[in-house]
Amino acid sequence: MASNPASLSVFPAFFRIRNEVVVVVGDGEEALNKVRLLAETSAVVRIVSPEPAPVLARYIAEHGLEHVAEPFAPAHLGGAKLVFVATGEEGMEAAIAAEARRQRIPVNVVDRPELCDFLTPAIVNRAPVAIAIGSEGTGPVLTQMIRARIDAALIPRLGDLARLAEAYRPAVEKFLAKGVARRLFWRAFFSGTVARSVERGDEAAAHAAAKALLEHHDAPQGYVWLVGAGPGAEDLLTLRAQRVLMEADVIVHDTGVSEAIIAMGRRDAERIAVGNRKGCRARSREAGALLVQLAQEGKRVARLKSGDLFLSSRAGEEMATLRDAGIGAEIVPGISLAFTPASLSPKAETAMKRSPEVEGLNP
């Protein structure tokens, strides 16, 4: 079976290391870099280094870290949750990695991905919020560049906002129903007055805003966006359409819409296919009634349509059905199909030709 070029060969995950032993084996700069990274966590850092470089020795002393001033021995891995190896000696690193695996401890060998059980990503730290960026070891400089951009885009007090949210979580779970009501609360919490108060360091105002938001929450109101998928390629979807897909609780999509575009929605959003193919919950002409039903349940719905909304009579019919039912709705048009196939990528051209809205329009 041919592999998907977009498939990951690693699975992103976070290890729990609070009060767990993490071992670093090495003497020089690479070992120091790992130690500095681990010092930002709540792990118990153990450095195995018979002759540490002066800067590493100084760092160990200044931070009161556990130092084993001996050549590596298997006993040094006792009780460890993770192992990092940075000796710079290929044979020794392979032997230490093999010993770690024998003891069933995940190991990372610096600059030797073939010996690694896990890879160390570039990290944006806003504890307890952490963002990890990886490239499967192929582009460390690229991941650092991405990290710098994300770091600059996030407020310095993002961790404080996350901790405040944790303090209010029990009350939210007690007073708000699961699903849409809670999601709308947290959306307002993280993007409104609470977040702005935290950003400027006004803790009292943040608590007051959070309490007001909790006390005066309204029942969730359903809403529908009619979203045009445009020519069909995910990189031609509009920014507005991408934001809508991330907000929607349900994505109702035509069978002609590509999986790559549908996947841009939230992972927990319900997906419903409509059309005339087997397995679809509703036929296209029944989609309007389905949208009304979902919105009346308080859900925010992205009705994702293939092709050009302005060439689709069914889009107009669905909008009229929503308005007649008193459902709030808006159109989010995609890139127009007036683009000629010659100006599109082969992928977009193929998707466009498959679109039911443009059948008969192509020469």
N, C-alpha and C positions, 0 to 999 in steps of 0.2 A: 504494500500500500504506500503510495507517495505521501510524504509528510507535508503538512501545511506550512508554508514559509512563515506564516504569522503565529505559529504555535511556539509557546515557551518551552525551553528544555529544563527550566527550573520553576519551582512553585514558590511564589513570594509568601513568606510567613514570618511571624515574630516569635522568638523564644522567651519564655518566662524565666528570668534570671535573678529575681529578687532574692538576696541572701544566698544565692547559689555560687559555687566555686567555678570560676572561669580561668583556665590556665593559658599563659602566654610563654612560649619557649623561644628565646632569642636574646641577642646581646646588643643589637644596634638600632638604627633609626626606624626600620620597619617594625621592630618589636615595640619601640616607643610609641609609634603611631597607633598601634592596636591598644596599648595600655592607656593612652590618652582617651581613646574612644570609649573604652570600657569604664574608665573612671567617671564618665558622665552617667553611668547606670548605678543601680543598687546591688550589683554583683560583688562578690568577694574575689578580688583579683589576685592571682598567684603568679609570680614571675619566676621562671626557672632560667637562671642565667649565671654561670660560674664567673664570668668576667664581663659585667655590663659596661657599656660605654659610659663615660662620665655623665653625660646628660641624662641617660636612662637611670643611672645610679642615683643621681640627684632627685629625679622625679619620684623614684620609689621612696626615698627618704622623706621628701617633703609631704607626700600624701599618705605615708604610713601603710604602704602596701606590703603584702606578704612576699618575701623574697627568699627563694631557695638558691643559695650560692653554690650549686653543685652541677656537675655534668648531668644531662638528662638521664632519668631512670624511670621505668614503668610505674614505680610507686608514686611518682610525682603527680600522676593523673588521678590519684585516688579521690573519689567523691566529686569529680569535675562534671559540669553540665556541658561545657564546650571547651574546645582546645584550639588555640591559634599557634601556628608554627612560623617562625621568621628567623631561621638561623643562617640562611644564605648558602648552606651546604646541601647539595641535592641528595646525596645518599642518606645523610642524617635525617633530612626532612621526610623522605620516603619511609624511613624506618619508624619515625615518631608517628606519622600518619597511620601506618599499619598497626602500631601498638594501640593508638586511640580507637581504631575500628575494632581491634580485638576486644577492647574493653567496652565496646558499643557506645563510644562517645563521639558525637559529630565533630569533625575536624576541618579547619580552614588553613591551607598552606599558602602564604603570601606569594603571589605571582606564579603559582603553579595550579591552575584551575583543574588540571587532570587529577590532582591529588585531593581536591576539595569535596567534602560532603555538602557544604553550603558556601555561599559567596557573601562577602560583606558589601552592602550597598552604600551609596552616598546617602547621608541621613540629614534631614532637616529636623532639628530637635526643638519642639515646643511642649515639653513634657507636661501632661501625659500624652499629648499629640505628637506622633512621630510619622514622618513621611520618608519612605525609603525608595531610592531610585537605583535600578540596576540595569546592566547591559549584558548580563551573562558573561562578564569578564572581557567583553570585546572592546569596550570604549570607556575606560575610567575617566579620561579627560572630559568626554561628553557628559557623563553622569554628574561630574562636578560642576560643569557649566549649567546643566539643568537645575541642580541643587541651588546654585547661586540665584537663579531667577525665581525659583519658588520661595526661597528664603526671603528675598526682597519683597515679594508680593504678600507675605503673611504678616499680620500685626504681631509685634513683639509679645503682647499679652495674651496670645491665643491660648496658651496653657492655663492662664487664670480663668479664661472664659470656659474652658472645658471642665475645670474643677468646680466652677460655680454650677454648671449644668449637672454635674454629678450630685451636688448637694440638693438640687431640686428634683432629681429623678424619682425618689420615693413618692413625693407629693403628686407628680405628674401621673405616675402609675396608679395612684389611688383615686384621683379625681377625673382623669380623662380616659375615655375608652380607647382601646387599642386601634391601630390603623390610622385613618385619615386625621382624626382629631389630634392625636399626639404628634403626628408628622407636621401638621400645620403649626402647632404650638412651638415645636423645636425650630421650625423654619423661621418663625418670628423671633424666637429667642436668639438665634445665632446671627440674624441679619438686621435686627431693629435696635430699639433703645437700649436693651440690655447689653448688646455687643458694643455699642458706641460708648456706653458708660464705662465698661471695662477697659476699652481702648484708651480712654483718657485718665484712667486710674481712679475713678470715682466709685468705690466699692458700695457705699451707701445707696447711691442712685441706681446702681446695677441691681441690688437686692430689691429696692422699691419697684423698679420696672418689672422684675421677674415676678414679684408677688401680684402686681396689677395684671400682668398678662395671664397669670394662673386664675385669678378671681373673675376676670371678665372675658374669658374665652367664649366664643360663639360656636354653635353647632356648625360643623363643616358644610360648606356650600359646594355643590357639584359645579363643575365647569368643563367645557369642552373646547379644545383647540382643533381646528381642521388644518392639518399640516401637510404641505406639499413636499413630497420626496424629490421633486425635480427630476433631472435626467437619470437618477438612479445610483450614482456613485456616492459613497459616504463622504468623500472629500469635497463634494459639491453641495452638501447640505448647508443651509444657512445657519449662522450662529444662533439666531432666534429659535430656529427649529431644534437645535441641539439643547438649548436651555429648557425648552418646553418638554422634550423627551425626558430630561432629568427630573422634572417636577411632577410628571404624570404618575398617577397610581395605576392606571390601566392604559395599555397601548393597543388600540384597535387598528389593525393594519390590513391593507389589501394583500392578497397572496402574491402580487407582483413586486412588492417591496423587498429589497435585499435584506438578508439576515444581518449584514454588517451595519445597516442603518437601524434596524430594530434593536440591535445589541447596544446602541448608544443610550438606551433608556436605563433607568435604575434596575439593578439586578433583581430587586424584589417586586418590581412592577408586574402586574398580570399582563400576559400577551394573549390577544384574541385575534385570530385570523378571520376575515370575512371575504366571501367570494363564492364562486361556484365549484370550487375544488373539494375533493373528499377531505374530511376532517375539519372543515370550517364550521364555526359555531353558528354563523348566520350568513345568508346570501347577501349580496351587495344591497339589494332593494330593502332588506330588513335591517340594515345597519342603523338607520335613523332611529328606529324604535329601541334598538340596543343601546345607543348612545343616551337616549332619554332615561332609560332604566338605570344605567350606571351613574349618571349625574344625579338622579333623584336619590340614589343611595349615598350621596355626599362625596362621590369620587371625582377626582380630576382626571380627565380623559384626553389623551392625544389620539385623534383620529388621523392616522398616517395613510395618506393616499398616494398611490403611484401616479406619475405623470404630472401634468400641469393643472392646478385647481381651476384656473380660468378657462380651461377647455373642457371641464367636467361638468355635465349637467347634474350628475348625481351629487356632487359637492353642494350645489345650490339646493337640491332637494333635501339633503341632510341638514343644512343650515336652516331652511324653512321649518323643518320638523322640530328642531331644537327651539327656535323662537316661538313657535306655536305652543310649545310645552312650557315656556317661561324659563328656559335654561340659558344661563349665560354662556356665550360662545364667541369665538373670534377666529378669523382666518389668518394662518401663518403661511404665506405663499412661499413656494420654493423657487429655485432658479428656473427661469422660463425655458420651455422646450423650443423656443425660437432659436436657441443655439443650433447651429448646423452640426451634424455628426462630425464634420471635418475638424471642428474646433474642440471636440471632446476626446478624452482618452478612449482607447478601445473598450475598456471595461464599461465606461459610461455610455458609449454608443450602443453596446450590446444590451445594456439594461434599458436604455431608452426605446430601442426597437421592440423589446418585449412588453413595454407598457401598454395596457389596454386603451389608454387615452390617446395614443398616437398611432393606433392601427390604421393603416390606410393613408397616413400622412407622409410616410417615407416613400421615396420613389423606388 
